[in-house]
Each structure stands twice: as C-alpha cells, then as structure tokens.
Amino acid sequence: MEKMLRDKRWICVFLLPALLVFTATVFVPIIWSVVYSFYSWNGVSAMQFVGLDNFKALFSDTYFIKSVVNNLIFVAINVFGQLFVGVVVAVFLCYVGKGREVFKTLYFTPVILSSVAVAKIWSKFYNIDPNGVVNELLELVGLGNLRRPWIGNVDTALAGVSVIECYWHMALFMVIIYSGLIAISNDIIESATIDGASPWKMFWKIRLPLMKDVFVVSLVMCVNGCLKAFDIIFIATSGGPSNASELVATYMYKMAFTSTKYGYGSAVAVFLAVESLLAVWLIRKISALLDKRKG
C-alpha cells in the first residue's frame, strides 16, 4: 500500500473523483459566468452579444457601487469582530483550566446552526414592536431613547447584519487560532517564562510571530467569506432598507434571478470572483513584504 501511495499515477487516480466534482461545481460555472457576462440575456429569448457593455455599465450603476462600498465596510467590521474577538478568546482559553471544554463547546454552537436559524433569531432580537432583546436591554440600562428597528433602519442596517455575521462565524476563527496557539512548543513558552517574559510580551514577541501563517490563513478565509456573504443578509434584510445593507452577492442574485438580467448578473459575479482573487493576492503580498522587512 505504501508503495502504491508513492506512485504518482495512483495519487492521480485517488484525486480524480474529487477533481471531477470540483471542476463540475466550481470551474465550469465560473467559465459559464464569464461567457454569459459578454451577452445580454433574459433566460428566454436569444442571447445577444454585447462585449464589454455589461462591465462598463457596472461602474456607472450607483446601486452596484453602493453594494461594493457596503461590502468593504462589511468586511472591515467582520475582520475586526471575527478575528480580534477570536484572538482574545483563544488567548484567554490558554490561561483557563477548569470549564474550558464546556466553554469552547457552548461558544462554538452558533457555527453549527443554519444561516436561516441565526438570521431569524437575530431578527427577533432586533425587534422594536414588541421589543426584542437588544431594545429591551437598552431600556433596562436607561438608554431607551436609542431604541430602533436596528436592521430596518437605513443608518444601522449594515452594522446590524455585520454583527449577525460576526456572531455566526467568530467561534470558527477562535478554534483555528486556539489550535495554533496550543501547537507552539512548551519548551519555547517555558524558556520565555524563565527569562521573565510578561504575558503581553509572551504573546506579542513569541506567540504572534510563530502564529503568522495561521493568522494569514484566517484573514484570507474571513475576507473571502465576507466578500461573498449572501445568506445572512438576504434572509435578514434582503439588502434593504433602501439598499443600505446591499452587498455584491445579494445584488448579483437580484440582477440575475429577480430582474432576469443574466448577462449583467454574470458580470457582477465575475467582478466578485476577481475581487476575491485580488484580496487574497494583496494579503499574501503584504505578508511576504512583512517577512522580507523582518529578514
């Protein structure tokens, strides 16, 4: 068996089923989206070739530009909320003994819930008539004048759905970062402790540099996930009110399947794919530059 696994032909045989599925469900749809983006098509009549007209129209479409800006704000809030909170909780767990496993289990629970359940629960939390949990808490602490329909208000809808997304995924990054922290050799930690390193220096000078690759992977996952975010927003607000929480993915869906502008919707999808690739490239480039500067 060991000899078989060293043979590249057998490796290809084992990889082939997964590669075929991946090609059929990822590569082929991407290629078709690129093709459709050069056409005007409503799904019924004949496709009409329009070249780059769909892409030109994107950058004069105020609703699309609004969705891009919203998406960037959404990413910024979630990178802070998911990664920063994940790091804080992961570090906290490194110093906790009793009850740690119970806490990790409870904290991870939102990740295994469906997006529909999470969105609907938080929609109730944000209620104003009758008061949901959020507005009720504001009443209890004497801030009743701040009561509002948090995801039904133009000024707070984007922040409201961002909090839901943070709640849903922040435990995932806590687990990834915590796994990286406990994988650091005890010999390194003990040596630093003997040398008198404080907990802050221990984290900043020792743990953090050794965790660089874990942080980069987590950042890539978080940014890409938020750029393509769809379900929480679509279920909670459907991009409203007045496009206040519209993201690129929800706008793409509306253009393609509500307005039946499949060519235009495909152009939005291509933009989203390119944006995600550029985000990954930029993160890796910055990481490489930081490594070179340290070297």
C-alpha positions as CSV (number, residue, x, y, z in Angstrom):
1,M,0.0,0.0,0.0
2,E,2.8,2.4,0.9
3,K,4.5,1.7,-2.5
4,M,1.2,2.4,-4.2
5,L,0.8,5.8,-2.4
6,R,4.3,6.8,-3.6
7,D,3.3,6.2,-7.2
8,K,2.1,9.4,-8.9
9,R,-0.3,7.6,-11.1
10,W,-2.1,6.2,-8.1
11,I,-2.1,9.6,-6.5
12,C,-3.8,11.0,-9.6
13,V,-6.4,8.1,-9.5
14,F,-7.3,8.9,-5.9
15,L,-7.5,12.6,-6.6
16,L,-9.6,12.3,-9.9
17,P,-13.1,11.9,-8.3
18,A,-12.7,15.0,-6.1
19,L,-11.1,16.9,-9.0
20,L,-14.0,16.0,-11.3
21,V,-16.6,17.1,-8.8
22,F,-14.7,20.3,-8.1
23,T,-14.4,21.0,-11.9
24,A,-18.1,20.4,-12.4
25,T,-19.3,22.5,-9.5
26,V,-16.7,25.3,-9.5
27,F,-14.7,25.7,-12.7
28,V,-17.5,25.1,-15.2
29,P,-19.9,27.6,-13.5
30,I,-17.1,30.2,-13.4
31,I,-16.4,29.7,-17.1
32,W,-20.1,29.9,-18.0
33,S,-20.4,33.1,-15.9
34,V,-17.5,34.7,-17.8
35,V,-19.2,33.7,-21.1
36,Y,-22.6,35.0,-20.1
37,S,-21.1,38.3,-18.9
38,F,-20.5,39.2,-22.6
39,Y,-24.1,38.7,-23.5
40,S,-27.5,40.3,-22.9
41,W,-29.9,37.5,-22.0
42,N,-33.1,37.3,-20.1
43,G,-33.1,33.5,-19.9
44,V,-35.8,33.1,-22.6
45,S,-35.0,35.0,-25.7
46,A,-31.9,34.5,-27.8
47,M,-28.6,35.7,-26.3
48,Q,-27.3,38.9,-27.7
49,F,-23.5,39.5,-27.7
50,V,-22.7,42.9,-26.1
51,G,-19.0,42.6,-25.5
52,L,-17.8,44.6,-22.5
53,D,-21.0,46.7,-22.2
54,N,-22.1,44.8,-19.1
55,F,-18.8,45.7,-17.4
56,K,-19.0,49.3,-18.5
57,A,-22.5,49.6,-17.1
58,L,-21.3,48.3,-13.7
59,F,-19.2,51.3,-13.0
60,S,-22.0,53.8,-13.8
61,D,-24.5,51.8,-11.8
62,T,-25.0,53.7,-8.5
63,Y,-26.7,50.7,-6.8
64,F,-23.7,48.4,-7.7
65,I,-21.2,51.0,-6.4
66,K,-23.2,51.3,-3.2
67,S,-23.1,47.5,-2.8
68,V,-19.3,47.5,-3.3
69,V,-18.8,50.2,-0.7
70,N,-21.2,48.3,1.7
71,N,-19.2,45.1,1.1
72,L,-15.9,46.8,2.0
73,I,-17.5,48.2,5.3
74,F,-19.0,44.8,6.0
75,V,-15.5,43.1,5.5
76,A,-13.8,45.7,7.8
77,I,-16.4,45.2,10.6
78,N,-16.2,41.4,10.4
79,V,-12.4,41.2,10.2
80,F,-12.2,43.1,13.4
81,G,-15.2,41.3,15.0
82,Q,-14.3,37.8,14.0
83,L,-10.5,37.8,14.2
84,F,-10.0,40.2,17.0
85,V,-12.6,38.5,19.2
86,G,-11.3,35.1,18.1
87,V,-7.7,36.1,19.2
88,V,-8.9,37.5,22.6
89,V,-10.9,34.4,23.4
90,A,-8.2,32.0,22.1
91,V,-5.6,33.6,24.3
92,F,-8.0,33.6,27.3
93,L,-8.6,29.9,26.8
94,C,-4.8,29.3,27.0
95,Y,-4.8,30.5,30.6
96,V,-8.1,28.9,31.7
97,G,-8.2,25.4,33.1
98,K,-11.5,24.5,34.7
99,G,-14.5,24.6,32.5
100,R,-12.5,25.3,29.3
101,E,-14.0,22.4,27.3
102,V,-17.6,23.4,28.3
103,F,-17.0,27.0,27.3
104,K,-15.5,26.0,23.9
105,T,-18.5,23.8,23.2
106,L,-21.0,26.5,24.1
107,Y,-19.1,29.2,22.3
108,F,-18.8,27.1,19.1
109,T,-22.6,26.4,19.0
110,P,-23.5,29.3,16.6
111,V,-21.2,27.9,13.9
112,I,-23.2,24.7,13.6
113,L,-26.6,26.5,13.4
114,S,-28.0,27.1,9.9
115,S,-27.9,30.6,8.5
116,V,-31.7,30.7,8.4
117,A,-31.9,30.0,12.1
118,V,-29.2,32.6,13.0
119,A,-30.8,35.3,10.8
120,K,-34.3,34.7,12.1
121,I,-33.2,34.6,15.8
122,W,-31.3,37.9,15.5
123,S,-34.2,39.5,13.5
124,K,-36.3,38.9,16.6
125,F,-33.5,40.2,18.9
126,Y,-33.6,43.5,16.8
127,N,-37.4,43.9,17.0
128,I,-38.9,47.1,18.2
129,D,-42.6,46.2,18.3
130,P,-42.6,44.3,20.6
131,N,-39.2,45.0,22.0
132,G,-36.5,42.4,21.1
133,V,-33.6,41.6,23.3
134,V,-31.4,44.4,22.1
135,N,-34.0,47.2,22.7
136,E,-35.1,45.6,26.0
137,L,-31.5,45.7,27.3
138,L,-31.3,49.4,26.3
139,E,-34.5,50.0,28.3
140,L,-33.0,48.3,31.3
141,V,-29.8,50.4,31.3
142,G,-31.7,53.6,30.8
143,L,-31.0,54.1,27.1
144,G,-34.5,53.6,25.9
145,N,-34.1,56.7,23.7
146,L,-31.8,54.7,21.5
147,R,-34.5,52.1,20.7
148,R,-34.9,51.5,17.0
149,P,-35.6,48.7,14.4
150,W,-31.9,48.0,14.1
151,I,-32.0,46.2,10.7
152,G,-34.9,48.1,9.5
153,N,-33.2,51.5,9.8
154,V,-31.0,52.9,7.0
155,D,-28.3,54.1,9.4
156,T,-27.9,50.9,11.3
157,A,-28.9,48.0,9.0
158,L,-25.4,47.3,7.7
159,A,-23.9,47.3,11.2
160,G,-26.8,45.1,12.4
161,V,-26.3,42.4,9.8
162,S,-22.5,42.7,10.3
163,V,-23.0,41.8,14.0
164,I,-25.0,38.8,13.0
165,E,-22.3,37.6,10.6
166,C,-19.7,38.1,13.4
167,Y,-21.7,36.1,15.9
168,W,-22.2,33.3,13.3
169,H,-18.5,32.8,12.4
170,M,-16.3,34.2,15.1
171,A,-16.1,30.9,17.0
172,L,-14.6,29.3,13.9
173,F,-11.6,31.6,14.0
174,M,-11.3,31.2,17.7
175,V,-10.8,27.4,17.2
176,I,-8.3,27.9,14.4
177,I,-6.2,30.4,16.4
178,Y,-6.5,28.4,19.6
179,S,-5.3,25.3,17.8
180,G,-2.3,27.3,16.5
181,L,-1.5,28.6,20.0
182,I,-1.5,25.2,21.7
183,A,0.6,23.8,18.9
184,I,3.5,26.1,19.9
185,S,6.2,24.0,21.7
186,N,6.0,24.1,25.5
187,D,9.8,24.4,25.6
188,I,9.6,27.8,23.9
189,I,7.0,29.0,26.3
190,E,8.9,27.7,29.4
191,S,12.1,29.3,28.2
192,A,10.4,32.7,27.8
193,T,8.8,32.3,31.2
194,I,12.1,31.6,32.9
195,D,13.6,34.6,31.1
196,G,10.9,36.7,32.8
197,A,8.6,37.5,29.8
198,S,5.3,39.1,30.8
199,P,2.1,37.6,29.3
200,W,1.9,40.6,26.9
201,K,5.5,40.1,25.7
202,M,4.9,36.4,25.5
203,F,2.0,37.0,23.1
204,W,3.5,39.9,21.1
205,K,7.1,38.7,20.8
206,I,6.7,34.9,20.8
207,R,3.3,33.6,20.1
208,L,2.3,36.1,17.4
209,P,5.4,35.7,15.2
210,L,5.0,31.9,15.4
211,M,1.3,32.2,14.5
212,K,1.9,34.3,11.4
213,D,0.8,31.6,8.9
214,V,-2.3,30.8,10.9
215,F,-3.3,34.5,11.0
216,V,-2.8,34.8,7.3
217,V,-4.9,31.8,6.5
218,S,-7.6,33.0,8.9
219,L,-7.5,36.5,7.4
220,V,-7.9,35.0,3.9
221,M,-10.8,32.9,5.0
222,C,-12.5,35.8,6.8
223,V,-12.1,38.3,4.0
224,N,-13.1,35.9,1.2
225,G,-16.1,34.7,3.2
226,C,-17.3,38.3,3.8
227,L,-16.8,39.4,0.2
228,K,-19.1,36.5,-0.9
229,A,-21.5,36.8,2.0
230,F,-25.1,36.3,1.0
231,D,-27.4,34.2,3.1
232,I,-27.5,36.1,6.4
233,I,-28.0,39.4,4.6
234,F,-30.6,38.1,2.2
235,I,-32.6,36.4,4.9
236,A,-32.4,39.2,7.4
237,T,-32.8,42.3,5.3
238,S,-32.7,41.3,1.6
239,G,-30.3,44.2,1.1
240,G,-32.7,46.8,2.5
241,P,-33.9,49.2,3.6
242,S,-33.1,51.4,0.5
243,N,-30.1,49.2,-0.4
244,A,-28.5,50.2,3.0
245,S,-27.3,46.6,3.6
246,E,-27.0,45.5,-0.1
247,L,-23.8,43.5,-0.8
248,V,-22.3,42.5,-4.1
249,A,-23.6,38.9,-3.8
250,T,-27.1,39.9,-3.0
251,Y,-27.1,42.5,-5.8
252,M,-25.8,39.8,-8.2
253,Y,-28.7,37.5,-7.2
254,K,-31.3,40.2,-7.7
255,M,-30.0,41.1,-11.1
256,A,-29.8,37.6,-12.3
257,F,-32.8,35.9,-10.8
258,T,-35.2,38.7,-9.9
259,S,-34.6,41.1,-12.8
260,T,-33.7,38.2,-15.1
261,K,-30.6,40.1,-16.4
262,Y,-28.4,37.0,-16.6
263,G,-25.7,38.7,-18.5
264,Y,-25.5,41.6,-16.2
265,G,-25.7,39.4,-13.1
266,S,-22.9,37.3,-14.5
267,A,-20.7,40.4,-15.0
268,V,-21.3,41.2,-11.3
269,A,-20.3,37.5,-10.4
270,V,-17.1,37.9,-12.5
271,F,-16.3,41.1,-10.6
272,L,-16.9,39.4,-7.3
273,A,-14.5,36.5,-8.3
274,V,-11.8,38.9,-9.4
275,E,-12.2,41.0,-6.3
276,S,-11.8,37.9,-4.1
277,L,-8.7,36.8,-6.0
278,L,-7.2,40.3,-5.7
279,A,-7.9,40.3,-1.9
280,V,-6.0,37.0,-1.5
281,W,-3.1,38.3,-3.6
282,L,-3.0,41.5,-1.6
283,I,-3.0,39.7,1.8
284,R,-0.2,37.3,0.6
285,K,1.8,40.2,-0.9
286,I,1.6,42.2,2.4
287,S,2.5,39.1,4.4
288,A,5.6,38.5,2.1
289,L,6.7,42.1,2.4
290,L,6.5,42.0,6.2
291,D,8.5,38.8,6.3
292,K,11.1,40.4,4.0
293,R,11.3,43.5,6.2
294,K,11.9,41.3,9.3
295,G,14.5,39.3,7.5
